[in-house]
Amino acid sequence: MTREFLENLGLEKEVIDQIMKEHGKAIQSAKPQDYDSLKEENEQLKQRIGELEGTVEELKGYKDQLTEKDIS
């Protein structure tokens, strides 16, 4: 729901403000209490995944080098 949607319905500004205020409260109450800590943990996990993907690529490079040495 957007302010523009409500305006297109022909509602007055004061009514729209009240609706948006209540909608904001509903959104905030729907968030889990530990939302911020979950969000932070998610970011840390994304960073760790990136690091691990880099390590995997590095190990693939070593594997290729070993394969080349075995062929030689």
C-alpha positions in Angstrom: 0.0 0.0 0.0 1.4 3.4 -1.0 0.4 6.9 -0.3 -0.2 7.4 -4.0 -2.6 4.5 -4.0 -4.6 6.0 -1.2 -4.6 9.4 -2.9 -6.0 7.9 -6.0 -8.9 6.5 -4.0 -9.8 10.1 -3.2 -9.0 10.0 0.5 -8.1 13.2 2.3 -4.5 13.9 3.4 -5.3 13.6 7.1 -7.0 10.2 6.6 -4.1 9.0 4.5 -1.7 10.1 7.3 -3.6 8.2 9.9 -3.8 5.1 7.7 0.0 5.2 7.0 0.8 5.7 10.7 -1.3 2.6 11.6 0.2 0.6 8.8 3.7 1.5 10.0 2.8 0.3 13.5 1.5 -3.0 12.0 4.7 -3.5 10.0 6.9 -2.8 13.1 4.9 -5.2 15.3 5.2 -8.0 12.7 9.0 -7.9 12.9 10.5 -10.5 15.2 12.0 -9.1 18.4 15.4 -10.1 17.4 15.2 -8.7 13.8 18.2 -6.5 14.1 20.4 -9.3 15.4 19.1 -11.7 12.7 19.9 -9.1 10.1 23.4 -8.6 11.4 24.0 -12.3 11.5 22.8 -12.7 8.0 25.3 -10.1 6.8 28.1 -11.9 8.6 27.1 -15.2 7.0 27.0 -13.6 3.5 30.5 -12.2 4.1 31.7 -15.6 5.3 30.2 -17.3 2.2 32.1 -14.9 0.0 35.4 -15.7 1.8 34.7 -19.5 1.5 33.9 -19.1 -2.2 37.3 -17.4 -2.7 39.0 -20.2 -0.8 37.3 -22.8 -3.0 38.6 -21.0 -6.1 42.1 -20.8 -4.7 42.0 -24.6 -4.0 40.8 -25.3 -7.5 43.9 -23.4 -8.8 46.1 -25.7 -6.6 44.3 -28.7 -7.9 44.9 -27.6 -11.5 48.6 -27.1 -10.7 48.9 -30.6 -9.2 47.2 -32.1 -12.2 49.6 -30.4 -14.6 52.6 -31.6 -12.5 51.2 -35.2 -12.6 50.9 -35.0 -16.4 54.4 -33.7 -16.8 
